[in-house]
């Protein structure tokens, strides 16, 4: 009990002194003063619990799939109904195109962008259901330019209603409300549930990515909110990314310090390492050749001594 009152758990094997966490928390909340990202604290069974919003950056390279409907919604659309609504919206937008400009085709899988017309389907931020919003066809020049540049998306992330494919913009940010007792797996499940993602949470991992290029994977038993406090509040220095489990890899500090160099400079480093390696090979070869000669000489001497006896 005393240990639980004194330490905050970062993982099953790592404990952080409670006094250190509280000190870091003061700095963290001071940095976010006046914002929604300040963390609150409470005691639960003698254990310090932090809770608040945690920013997570999208680092996915492949599209993910969303649920076609949410069981908790008042109405549902099956795939045929969605296709029908999408075709109707597409036909209407083609008939109302400005200056005879053709409307782009439906969004492609894998991040192809789609321009938004007044009749395009709009999506709630949690992607739980779809609704057609009709707007007036009278627009100013500024409105038309905005419509051309505004993408069909969920908070800036591209979404294709036909295929239910969702392509988060790389490096864009979302957030979830978590507490310090939640593990990496639980945070991932919460994030995927927020966007109604059908993919298995085991397909994804979280990485702490430093501005230097260092990448450290948050293990399944780690607590991301505690890690966020330990790394500090400034996300220009370090960010938490969600990536595919089979595509992500850790990058140590020793390797990361070379990442920002230009290719010619890195090539020169490689050449120098090769030269140093060759020198070490020559040195070791000479050393062990000398030892081999000494051993053979000693064996020959013993052989002559036994012959005399």
C-alpha positions as CSV (number, residue, x, y, z in Angstrom):
1,X,0.0,0.0,0.0
2,X,2.8,2.4,0.8
3,X,4.4,1.7,-2.6
4,X,1.2,2.5,-4.4
5,X,0.9,5.8,-2.5
6,X,4.5,6.7,-3.4
7,X,4.9,5.6,-7.0
8,X,3.0,6.0,-10.3
9,X,3.1,3.1,-12.7
10,X,4.6,3.8,-16.2
11,X,4.6,0.0,-17.0
12,X,4.5,-3.3,-15.1
13,X,8.3,-3.0,-14.6
14,X,8.8,0.8,-14.2
15,X,7.5,3.0,-11.4
16,X,7.9,6.7,-11.2
17,X,8.0,8.5,-7.8
18,X,4.8,10.3,-7.2
19,X,6.7,13.5,-6.2
20,X,8.4,13.5,-9.6
21,X,5.1,13.1,-11.4
22,X,3.5,15.9,-9.5
23,X,6.4,18.2,-10.3
24,X,6.3,17.4,-14.0
25,X,2.5,17.8,-13.9
26,X,2.8,21.3,-12.6
27,X,5.0,22.2,-15.5
28,X,2.7,20.4,-17.9
29,X,-0.5,22.2,-16.7
30,X,1.4,25.5,-16.7
31,X,2.3,25.0,-20.3
32,X,-1.4,24.3,-21.2
33,X,-2.8,27.1,-19.0
34,X,-6.1,28.3,-20.3
35,X,-6.5,25.3,-22.6
36,X,-8.4,22.0,-22.5
37,X,-5.3,19.9,-22.2
38,X,-4.6,20.5,-18.6
39,X,-4.7,17.3,-16.6
40,X,-6.7,16.7,-13.5
41,X,-5.7,14.5,-10.6
42,X,-7.7,12.3,-8.1
43,X,-6.9,9.6,-5.6
44,X,-8.3,6.1,-6.1
45,X,-7.6,3.4,-3.5
46,X,-4.5,5.5,-2.4
47,X,-3.2,5.7,-6.0
48,X,-2.7,8.9,-7.9
49,X,-4.7,9.0,-11.1
50,X,-4.2,11.6,-13.9
51,X,-6.9,12.2,-16.5
52,X,-7.5,14.5,-19.4
53,X,-7.1,14.8,-23.2
54,X,-4.2,13.1,-25.0
55,X,-3.2,14.1,-28.5
56,X,-2.4,11.3,-30.9
57,X,-1.1,11.9,-34.4
58,X,-2.0,9.8,-37.4
59,X,1.0,7.9,-38.9
60,X,-0.8,5.3,-40.9
61,X,0.4,4.4,-44.4
62,X,-2.6,2.3,-45.4
63,X,-6.4,3.1,-45.4
64,X,-8.6,1.7,-42.6
65,X,-12.2,0.6,-42.7
66,X,-15.1,2.2,-40.8
67,X,-18.3,0.6,-39.7
68,X,-21.2,1.3,-42.1
69,X,-23.5,2.2,-39.2
70,X,-23.5,2.6,-35.4
71,X,-25.8,0.3,-33.4
72,X,-26.5,3.2,-31.0
73,X,-27.9,5.5,-33.7
74,X,-31.6,6.0,-34.3
75,X,-31.4,5.0,-37.9
76,X,-29.1,2.9,-40.0
77,X,-28.1,2.7,-43.6
78,X,-27.1,-0.6,-45.3
79,X,-24.6,-0.7,-48.1
80,X,-27.2,-0.6,-50.9
81,X,-28.9,2.4,-49.4
82,X,-25.6,4.2,-49.0
83,X,-24.8,3.5,-52.6
84,X,-28.2,4.9,-53.7
85,X,-27.9,8.1,-51.7
86,X,-24.3,8.6,-52.9
87,X,-25.4,8.2,-56.5
88,X,-28.2,10.7,-56.1
89,X,-25.9,13.2,-54.4
90,X,-23.4,12.7,-57.2
91,X,-26.0,13.2,-59.9
92,X,-27.3,16.4,-58.3
93,X,-23.9,17.8,-57.9
94,X,-23.1,17.1,-61.6
95,X,-26.3,18.9,-62.7
96,X,-25.4,21.9,-60.5
97,X,-21.7,22.1,-61.5
98,X,-20.3,25.6,-61.8
99,X,-19.4,27.0,-65.3
100,X,-19.7,23.5,-66.8
101,X,-16.7,22.2,-64.9
102,X,-16.9,18.4,-64.5
103,X,-17.1,17.2,-60.9
104,X,-14.3,14.8,-59.8
105,X,-15.0,11.1,-59.5
106,X,-15.8,9.5,-56.2
107,X,-12.9,9.3,-53.8
108,X,-10.5,6.5,-54.5
109,X,-9.1,4.1,-51.9
110,X,-5.7,4.9,-50.6
111,X,-5.8,8.7,-50.1
112,X,-7.1,10.1,-53.4
113,X,-8.7,13.4,-52.6
114,X,-12.2,14.3,-53.6
115,X,-13.5,17.9,-54.1
116,X,-16.6,18.8,-52.1
117,X,-19.7,20.1,-53.9
118,X,-22.8,21.6,-52.2
119,X,-24.7,18.3,-52.3
120,X,-21.9,16.0,-51.2
121,X,-22.6,13.8,-48.2
122,X,-21.3,15.2,-44.9
123,X,-19.9,13.1,-42.1
124,X,-20.1,13.5,-38.4
125,X,-16.7,13.6,-36.7
126,X,-17.2,10.1,-35.2
127,X,-18.2,8.7,-38.6
128,X,-21.2,7.0,-37.1
129,X,-23.7,7.8,-39.8
130,X,-24.3,9.9,-42.9
131,X,-26.7,12.7,-43.7
132,X,-27.3,14.7,-46.8
133,X,-27.2,18.4,-46.3
134,X,-28.7,20.6,-49.0
135,X,-27.3,24.1,-49.4
136,X,-28.3,27.0,-51.6
137,X,-26.9,27.1,-55.1
138,X,-26.1,30.8,-54.8
139,X,-22.5,31.4,-53.9
140,X,-20.0,34.2,-54.0
141,X,-16.7,33.8,-55.7
142,X,-15.1,33.3,-52.3
143,X,-17.6,30.6,-51.5
144,X,-17.0,28.8,-54.8
145,X,-13.2,28.8,-54.2
146,X,-13.7,27.5,-50.7
147,X,-15.9,24.7,-52.0
148,X,-13.3,23.7,-54.6
149,X,-10.5,23.5,-52.0
150,X,-12.6,22.0,-49.2
151,X,-12.1,18.2,-49.2
152,X,-14.7,15.6,-48.4
153,X,-13.4,14.5,-45.0
154,X,-13.8,13.7,-41.3
155,X,-11.9,16.4,-39.5
156,X,-9.5,16.7,-42.4
157,X,-9.2,12.9,-43.0
158,X,-10.4,11.6,-46.3
159,X,-13.3,9.3,-46.3
160,X,-15.1,7.3,-49.1
161,X,-18.7,6.5,-48.2
162,X,-19.0,4.0,-51.1
163,X,-16.3,1.7,-49.7
164,X,-16.3,2.9,-46.1
165,X,-12.6,3.5,-46.4
166,X,-11.0,6.1,-44.2
167,X,-7.5,7.6,-45.0
168,X,-6.2,9.8,-42.1
169,X,-4.0,12.6,-43.3
170,X,-0.4,11.7,-42.2
171,X,0.7,13.9,-39.3
172,X,-2.8,15.2,-38.6
173,X,-3.9,15.1,-34.9
174,X,-6.9,13.8,-33.0
175,X,-7.4,13.4,-29.3
176,X,-9.1,11.1,-26.8
177,X,-9.9,11.5,-23.1
178,X,-7.9,9.0,-21.1
179,X,-6.5,8.5,-17.6
180,X,-3.1,7.3,-16.3
181,X,-4.3,3.8,-15.4
182,X,-5.2,3.1,-19.1
183,X,-2.6,1.0,-21.0
184,X,-1.5,1.4,-24.6
185,X,-4.0,-1.3,-25.8
186,X,-6.9,0.4,-24.0
187,X,-6.0,3.8,-25.5
188,X,-5.8,2.3,-28.9
189,X,-9.2,0.7,-28.5
190,X,-10.7,4.0,-27.4
191,X,-9.3,5.8,-30.4
192,X,-10.5,3.2,-32.8
193,X,-13.9,3.2,-31.2
194,X,-14.2,7.0,-31.5
195,X,-13.9,6.7,-35.3
196,X,-15.8,3.5,-35.5
197,X,-12.8,1.7,-37.1
198,X,-13.5,-2.0,-37.9
199,X,-9.8,-3.0,-37.9
200,X,-8.4,-5.0,-35.0
201,X,-6.6,-2.8,-32.4
202,X,-3.8,-5.4,-32.5
203,X,-2.9,-4.2,-36.0
204,X,-1.8,-0.8,-34.6
205,X,0.8,0.4,-32.1
206,X,1.8,3.7,-30.5
207,X,5.2,5.4,-30.9
208,X,6.7,8.3,-29.1
209,X,8.4,10.2,-31.9
210,X,11.1,12.8,-30.9
211,X,12.0,15.8,-33.1
212,X,15.5,14.2,-33.5
213,X,13.9,11.2,-35.3
214,X,14.2,8.9,-32.3
215,X,11.2,6.6,-32.2
216,X,10.3,4.6,-29.1
217,X,7.4,2.1,-29.1
218,X,5.0,2.3,-26.2
219,X,4.6,-1.3,-25.0
220,X,1.3,-2.9,-24.4
221,X,1.6,-2.6,-20.6
222,X,2.8,1.1,-20.7
223,X,0.5,4.0,-19.8
224,X,0.6,6.6,-22.6
225,X,-0.7,9.5,-20.5
226,X,2.2,9.0,-17.9
227,X,4.6,8.7,-20.8
228,X,3.3,12.0,-22.2
229,X,3.9,13.8,-18.9
230,X,7.4,12.3,-18.6
231,X,8.3,13.5,-22.1
232,X,6.9,17.0,-21.4
233,X,4.0,19.0,-22.8
234,X,5.6,20.5,-25.9
235,X,4.6,18.4,-28.9
236,X,7.1,20.2,-31.2
237,X,9.7,18.1,-29.3
238,X,7.8,14.8,-29.0
239,X,4.5,13.4,-30.3
240,X,2.6,10.2,-29.9
241,X,1.9,8.5,-33.3
242,X,-0.4,5.7,-34.2
243,X,1.1,3.4,-36.9
244,X,0.6,-0.1,-38.3
245,X,2.2,-2.8,-36.2
246,X,4.0,-4.3,-39.2
247,X,5.3,-1.0,-40.6
248,X,6.6,0.8,-37.5
249,X,10.1,0.4,-36.2
250,X,12.1,1.8,-33.3
251,X,14.9,4.2,-34.0
252,X,17.5,4.6,-31.2
253,X,19.1,8.0,-30.4
254,X,22.4,6.8,-31.7
255,X,20.8,6.2,-35.1
256,X,18.5,9.2,-35.0
257,X,21.3,11.7,-34.7
258,X,22.5,10.8,-38.2
259,X,19.0,10.9,-39.9
260,X,19.0,14.6,-40.6
261,X,22.4,14.6,-42.5
262,X,22.4,14.8,-46.3
263,X,23.0,11.6,-48.3
264,X,26.6,12.6,-49.4
265,X,27.5,13.2,-45.7
266,X,26.0,9.9,-44.7
267,X,27.9,8.2,-47.6
268,X,31.2,9.7,-46.3
269,X,30.4,8.3,-42.8
270,X,29.8,4.9,-44.3
271,X,33.1,5.0,-46.2
272,X,35.0,6.0,-43.0
273,X,33.3,3.1,-41.1
274,X,34.3,0.7,-43.8
275,X,37.9,1.9,-43.7
276,X,37.9,1.6,-39.9
277,X,36.4,-1.9,-40.2
278,X,39.1,-3.0,-42.7
279,X,41.8,-1.7,-40.4
280,X,40.3,-3.7,-37.5
281,X,40.1,-6.8,-39.6
282,X,43.8,-6.5,-40.6
283,X,44.8,-5.9,-37.0
284,X,42.9,-8.9,-35.6
285,X,44.1,-11.1,-38.4
286,X,47.7,-10.2,-37.6
287,X,47.1,-10.7,-33.9
288,X,45.6,-14.2,-34.2
289,X,48.2,-15.2,-36.9
290,X,50.9,-14.4,-34.4
291,X,49.1,-16.4,-31.6
292,X,48.7,-19.3,-34.0
293,X,52.4,-19.3,-34.8
294,X,53.3,-19.2,-31.1
295,X,51.0,-22.2,-30.3
296,X,52.3,-24.2,-33.2
297,X,55.9,-23.4,-32.1
298,X,55.2,-24.6,-28.6
299,X,53.5,-27.8,-29.8
300,X,56.5,-28.6,-32.0
301,X,58.9,-28.0,-29.1
302,X,57.0,-30.5,-26.9
303,X,57.0,-33.0,-29.7
304,X,60.8,-32.9,-30.0
305,X,61.1,-33.3,-26.2
306,X,58.9,-36.4,-26.2
307,X,61.0,-38.0,-29.0
308,X,64.2,-37.6,-27.1
309,X,62.6,-39.4,-24.1
